Amino acid sequence: MSTHHLCQKCAAEKGLQSGEDPSSSHLLDLIDKIASGLPDASHVEAIRCRFCDLTFGEFRKTTRLGCPQCYETFGDQLPRLLRRIHGSDSHVGKIYLPPDPSASEMEKRLEGLHRKLDRAVQVEDFERAAELRDEIGSLALVKEAT
């Protein structure tokens, strides 16, 4: 027994027939049934809020709903759109990250050095004040670089 891979035309020429033709009416009927359940894109774009007169197509362009009733009017389309845009159909808002801890530590260190500098100047310890000034300058340069 051997296996031959033939196109439909060659198989028909040799008088061979395989099961059902993939372009048969059964398959086409099934595809038609599935497609009939899907909303027509132009129909969805034309859905209009009866309160503010905004269409779904206009909403998609501006990303702004016109009134609270728009949530009801476009309710079926919003979850799908949100999932596509945000990856989820529930809005979580903005997420704020805490400030960089190294930056706040640097600020505290600079404040401490400034206080020490003020004290050194008050007691006229100018050598210490010069050292503190240089340290503050170095730390300020590091802060600017980050």
C-alpha positions in Angstrom: 0.0 0.0 0.0 1.3 3.5 -0.9 0.2 7.0 -0.2 0.0 9.7 -2.8 -0.6 13.4 -2.2 -2.7 14.8 -5.0 -4.5 18.1 -5.5 -8.3 17.9 -6.1 -7.9 18.4 -9.8 -5.4 15.5 -10.3 -7.4 13.2 -8.0 -10.5 13.9 -10.0 -8.6 13.2 -13.3 -7.6 9.8 -11.9 -11.1 9.1 -10.7 -10.2 9.3 -7.1 -12.4 11.0 -4.5 -11.7 11.8 -1.0 -14.4 12.4 1.6 -16.3 15.7 1.5 -15.0 18.7 -0.5 -13.8 21.4 2.0 -15.7 24.0 -0.1 -18.9 22.1 0.3 -22.1 23.8 1.3 -22.0 22.3 4.8 -18.8 24.2 5.7 -20.0 27.4 4.0 -23.3 27.1 6.0 -21.4 26.8 9.2 -19.2 29.8 8.4 -22.3 31.9 7.6 -24.0 30.9 10.9 -20.9 32.0 12.8 -20.5 35.2 10.9 -24.1 36.1 11.3 -23.7 36.2 15.1 -20.9 38.8 14.8 -21.9 42.5 14.8 -21.3 44.4 11.6 -18.4 46.8 12.2 -20.3 49.7 10.5 -23.3 49.0 12.7 -21.2 49.1 15.9 -19.6 52.4 14.8 -23.1 53.9 14.2 -24.5 53.1 17.6 -25.6 56.5 19.0 -26.3 57.7 22.6 -29.9 59.0 22.7 -29.0 61.6 25.3 -25.9 63.3 24.0 -26.0 62.1 20.3 -22.4 60.7 20.5 -21.7 57.7 18.2 -19.5 54.8 19.1 -17.2 55.8 16.2 -16.8 59.3 17.5 -16.0 57.9 21.0 -13.3 55.7 19.5 -11.8 58.7 17.8 -11.9 61.0 20.9 -11.7 58.4 23.6 -14.2 60.6 25.6 -17.7 59.6 26.4 -20.3 62.4 26.1 -22.5 61.7 29.2 -23.2 59.1 31.9 -25.8 57.4 29.6 -23.0 56.6 27.2 -21.8 53.8 29.6 -25.2 52.1 29.1 -25.4 52.8 25.4 -21.9 51.5 24.6 -21.9 49.0 27.4 -21.5 45.9 25.2 -18.6 47.3 23.3 -16.6 48.9 26.2 -15.2 45.8 27.9 -13.9 44.4 24.6 -12.3 47.8 23.8 -10.8 48.2 27.3 -9.3 44.7 27.2 -7.7 45.5 23.8 -6.3 48.8 25.0 -5.4 48.1 28.7 -5.2 44.4 28.8 -8.1 44.3 31.3 -11.7 45.4 31.3 -11.5 47.1 34.7 -9.8 50.4 35.2 -7.2 50.5 38.0 -6.2 54.2 37.6 -2.7 55.5 37.8 -0.1 53.8 39.9 2.3 56.0 41.7 5.7 54.6 42.6 7.4 55.7 45.9 10.2 58.2 45.5 13.7 56.8 45.0 15.0 56.0 48.5 18.5 56.9 47.5 17.4 60.4 46.5 15.6 61.0 49.9 18.7 59.7 51.8 20.8 62.0 49.8 18.5 64.9 50.6 18.7 64.1 54.3 22.5 63.9 54.1 22.7 67.3 52.4 20.4 68.9 55.0 22.6 67.5 57.8 25.8 68.8 56.1 24.2 72.3 55.7 23.3 72.3 59.5 26.9 71.3 60.3 28.2 74.0 58.0 26.0 76.7 59.7 27.3 75.6 63.1 31.0 75.6 61.9 30.6 79.1 60.6 28.8 80.3 63.8 31.7 79.0 66.0 34.2 80.4 63.4 35.7 76.9 62.6 36.4 78.0 59.0 38.6 74.9 58.2 35.8 72.6 59.1 33.3 74.9 57.2 35.5 74.6 54.1 35.6 70.8 54.3 31.8 70.7 54.7 31.3 73.1 51.8 33.5 70.9 49.6 31.6 67.8 50.7 28.2 69.5 50.0 29.5 70.5 46.6 30.6 66.9 45.7 27.3 65.5 47.0 25.3 68.1 45.0 27.2 67.1 41.8 26.4 63.4 42.4 22.7 64.3 43.0 22.5 66.2 39.7 24.0 63.3 37.9 21.4 60.9 39.1 
